[in-house]
Amino acid sequence: MKPHPLEFRQRIIAAVDQQEHTIDEVAALFGVSERYVYQLLKLRRETRDLSPTFTFSQRILPPDCAGVFAKIQERYHSTPHFC
């Protein structure tokens, strides 16, 4: 899943900073979870930045995906199958 754009994150935090709505109301207004709003607040407090951070859950594909796939197929076809 792609991270939300920086501008979207900033609008959420701006709505919280205005203190006109509760956090659950802001979350509902922007279609995100309360937990996400709290995570943004924590991120701002700790880093003073709302830019998306890299997580290991984002997959990094090797530059030569076709070559890797070919090696997997080659290995699969070279091993005996007992079905």
MODELLER restraints for C-alpha pairs under 7 A, 6 or more apart:
rsr = mdl.restraints
at = mdl.atoms
rsr.add(forms.Gaussian(group=physical.xy_distance, feature=features.Distance(at['CA:3:A'], at['CA:52:A']), mean=6.38, stdev=0.5))
rsr.add(forms.Gaussian(group=physical.xy_distance, feature=features.Distance(at['CA:6:A'], at['CA:50:A']), mean=6.56, stdev=0.5))
rsr.add(forms.Gaussian(group=physical.xy_distance, feature=features.Distance(at['CA:6:A'], at['CA:51:A']), mean=5.74, stdev=0.5))
rsr.add(forms.Gaussian(group=physical.xy_distance, feature=features.Distance(at['CA:9:A'], at['CA:50:A']), mean=6.71, stdev=0.5))
rsr.add(forms.Gaussian(group=physical.xy_distance, feature=features.Distance(at['CA:15:A'], at['CA:26:A']), mean=6.74, stdev=0.5))
rsr.add(forms.Gaussian(group=physical.xy_distance, feature=features.Distance(at['CA:16:A'], at['CA:23:A']), mean=6.53, stdev=0.5))
rsr.add(forms.Gaussian(group=physical.xy_distance, feature=features.Distance(at['CA:16:A'], at['CA:26:A']), mean=6.77, stdev=0.5))
rsr.add(forms.Gaussian(group=physical.xy_distance, feature=features.Distance(at['CA:23:A'], at['CA:34:A']), mean=6.52, stdev=0.5))
rsr.add(forms.Gaussian(group=physical.xy_distance, feature=features.Distance(at['CA:24:A'], at['CA:34:A']), mean=5.54, stdev=0.5))
rsr.add(forms.Gaussian(group=physical.xy_distance, feature=features.Distance(at['CA:27:A'], at['CA:33:A']), mean=5.48, stdev=0.5))
rsr.add(forms.Gaussian(group=physical.xy_distance, feature=features.Distance(at['CA:27:A'], at['CA:34:A']), mean=5.42, stdev=0.5))
rsr.add(forms.Gaussian(group=physical.xy_distance, feature=features.Distance(at['CA:27:A'], at['CA:37:A']), mean=6.58, stdev=0.5))
rsr.add(forms.Gaussian(group=physical.xy_distance, feature=features.Distance(at['CA:40:A'], at['CA:50:A']), mean=6.80, stdev=0.5))
rsr.add(forms.Gaussian(group=physical.xy_distance, feature=features.Distance(at['CA:43:A'], at['CA:49:A']), mean=6.83, stdev=0.5))
rsr.add(forms.Gaussian(group=physical.xy_distance, feature=features.Distance(at['CA:43:A'], at['CA:50:A']), mean=6.38, stdev=0.5))
rsr.add(forms.Gaussian(group=physical.xy_distance, feature=features.Distance(at['CA:44:A'], at['CA:50:A']), mean=5.77, stdev=0.5))
